[in-house]
């Protein structure tokens, strides 16, 4: 609701400045404060409770370093191991990694450049430029590049753009 109200308020505020509207009614709306869900760590007790009930303790759950290592060990032969490793240790958003073309990856550098993202609107995916402050270059560590099936090994074509619709 807050985002909808902010968008409407911005639109009406511009209309008031142009003289198209007398009042920005959306600016007068008071919405209750929204609390972001608190991230919780997957402790052994929380894991056991989740296995028993199927209920996550919080919408946002965080792995321990040991759990992260177990995941990486489990997927060590996956052809996308380098991508998973980069996700975990370099922190790009999922839409940024989904839109990352090989032309923006330098294994000799080693770095990759975030210059696009994939967004989903009404169950359709679109390529889009990220917010200006999100365009950045991310350095890669050796394990992401060459270790255990990292980005440096020959990759099959995974161009997901074939499944997405260009932005209108």
C-alpha positions as CSV (number, residue, x, y, z in Angstrom):
1,X,0.0,0.0,0.0
2,X,2.8,2.4,0.8
3,X,4.4,2.1,-2.6
4,X,1.0,2.5,-4.4
5,X,0.3,5.6,-2.3
6,X,3.8,7.0,-2.9
7,X,3.3,6.6,-6.7
8,X,-0.1,8.2,-6.6
9,X,1.1,11.0,-4.4
10,X,4.0,11.7,-6.8
11,X,1.7,11.7,-9.8
12,X,-0.9,14.0,-8.1
13,X,1.9,16.3,-6.7
14,X,3.2,16.8,-10.3
15,X,-0.4,17.6,-11.4
16,X,-0.8,20.1,-8.6
17,X,2.4,21.9,-9.7
18,X,1.1,22.0,-13.3
19,X,-2.3,23.3,-12.1
20,X,-4.2,20.2,-13.2
21,X,-5.3,19.4,-9.7
22,X,-6.0,21.6,-6.7
23,X,-5.1,19.1,-3.9
24,X,-2.9,16.1,-3.6
25,X,-5.2,13.9,-1.6
26,X,-2.8,11.0,-1.6
27,X,-0.3,13.1,0.5
28,X,-2.9,13.3,3.2
29,X,-3.4,9.5,3.6
30,X,-2.0,8.1,6.7
31,X,-1.1,4.4,6.5
32,X,0.0,2.2,9.4
33,X,3.7,1.6,9.7
34,X,4.9,-1.5,8.0
35,X,7.4,-3.7,9.8
36,X,9.9,-5.5,7.7
37,X,10.3,-9.2,8.6
38,X,13.3,-9.8,10.8
39,X,15.9,-12.2,9.4
40,X,16.5,-15.2,11.6
41,X,19.4,-17.7,11.5
42,X,18.7,-21.3,10.9
43,X,19.7,-22.7,14.3
44,X,19.5,-26.5,14.9
45,X,16.4,-25.9,17.0
46,X,14.7,-23.9,14.2
47,X,15.7,-26.5,11.6
48,X,14.2,-29.3,13.7
49,X,11.0,-27.3,14.3
50,X,10.7,-26.6,10.5
51,X,11.2,-30.3,9.7
52,X,8.6,-31.2,12.2
53,X,5.9,-28.7,11.3
54,X,6.8,-27.4,7.8
55,X,6.5,-23.8,9.1
56,X,9.4,-21.4,8.6
57,X,10.1,-19.3,11.8
58,X,10.4,-16.1,9.7
59,X,9.8,-15.2,6.0
60,X,13.5,-14.3,5.9
61,X,15.9,-17.0,7.0
62,X,19.7,-17.0,6.9
63,X,22.1,-19.9,6.7
64,X,24.9,-20.4,9.1
65,X,28.5,-20.6,7.6
66,X,28.3,-24.3,8.1
67,X,25.0,-24.6,6.3
68,X,26.4,-22.5,3.4
69,X,29.4,-24.8,3.2
70,X,27.1,-27.9,3.1
71,X,25.1,-26.4,0.3
72,X,28.3,-25.6,-1.7
73,X,29.6,-29.1,-1.1
74,X,26.3,-30.6,-2.2
75,X,26.3,-28.7,-5.5
76,X,30.0,-28.9,-6.2
77,X,29.5,-30.7,-9.5
78,X,26.7,-28.4,-10.7
79,X,27.4,-26.6,-13.9
80,X,26.3,-23.4,-12.3
81,X,28.6,-23.8,-9.2
82,X,30.4,-20.6,-10.1
83,X,27.2,-18.6,-10.2
84,X,26.0,-20.0,-6.8
85,X,29.4,-19.2,-5.3
86,X,29.2,-15.7,-6.7
87,X,25.7,-15.3,-5.3
88,X,26.8,-16.3,-1.9
89,X,30.0,-14.4,-1.5
90,X,29.5,-11.4,-3.8
91,X,25.9,-10.5,-3.0
92,X,24.2,-9.6,-6.3
93,X,20.4,-9.6,-6.5
94,X,18.8,-12.6,-8.2
95,X,17.5,-10.4,-11.0
96,X,20.9,-9.0,-11.6
97,X,22.5,-12.5,-11.9
98,X,19.7,-13.7,-14.2
99,X,20.4,-10.8,-16.6
100,X,24.2,-11.1,-16.5
101,X,25.5,-11.6,-20.1
102,X,28.9,-13.2,-20.7
103,X,30.0,-10.0,-22.3
104,X,29.9,-8.4,-18.8
105,X,32.1,-11.1,-17.3
106,X,35.9,-10.9,-17.3
107,X,37.5,-14.1,-16.0
108,X,41.0,-12.7,-16.6
109,X,40.1,-9.5,-14.6
110,X,38.4,-11.1,-12.7
111,X,35.2,-9.2,-12.4
112,X,31.6,-8.9,-13.6
113,X,29.6,-5.8,-14.2
114,X,26.0,-5.4,-13.1
115,X,24.4,-3.4,-15.9
116,X,20.9,-5.0,-16.2
117,X,18.3,-6.9,-14.2
118,X,15.3,-9.1,-14.8
119,X,12.1,-8.0,-13.2
120,X,8.7,-9.8,-13.2
121,X,5.5,-7.9,-13.7
122,X,2.2,-9.7,-13.8
123,X,4.0,-13.1,-14.3
124,X,6.0,-11.8,-17.3
125,X,9.7,-11.2,-17.1
126,X,11.4,-8.1,-18.6
127,X,15.0,-7.0,-19.0
128,X,15.5,-3.6,-17.4
129,X,18.3,-1.3,-16.4
130,X,18.9,-1.3,-12.7
131,X,18.7,1.7,-10.5
132,X,21.6,4.0,-11.3
133,X,23.3,3.4,-8.0
134,X,23.1,-0.3,-8.6
135,X,25.2,-0.3,-11.8
136,X,28.6,-1.6,-10.5
137,X,31.6,-3.8,-11.0
138,X,32.0,-6.7,-8.7
139,X,35.4,-8.4,-8.2
140,X,35.5,-12.2,-8.3
141,X,37.6,-14.5,-6.1
142,X,39.6,-17.4,-7.5
143,X,37.2,-20.1,-6.3
144,X,34.3,-18.4,-8.1
145,X,36.3,-18.2,-11.3
146,X,38.0,-21.6,-11.5
147,X,37.4,-23.6,-8.4
148,X,35.3,-26.8,-8.5
149,X,33.4,-26.0,-11.7
150,X,33.5,-22.3,-11.4
151,X,32.6,-19.7,-14.0
152,X,35.9,-20.4,-15.8
153,X,34.9,-23.8,-17.1
154,X,33.2,-24.1,-20.5
155,X,29.5,-23.2,-20.0
156,X,26.6,-24.3,-22.1
157,X,24.4,-21.7,-23.5
158,X,21.9,-20.6,-20.9
159,X,20.6,-17.5,-22.5
160,X,17.3,-17.0,-20.5
161,X,16.3,-14.1,-22.7
162,X,14.6,-16.6,-25.0
163,X,12.0,-17.0,-22.2
164,X,11.6,-13.3,-21.4
165,X,9.8,-10.5,-23.1
166,X,11.7,-7.3,-24.0
167,X,10.6,-4.3,-22.0
168,X,7.9,-2.3,-23.8
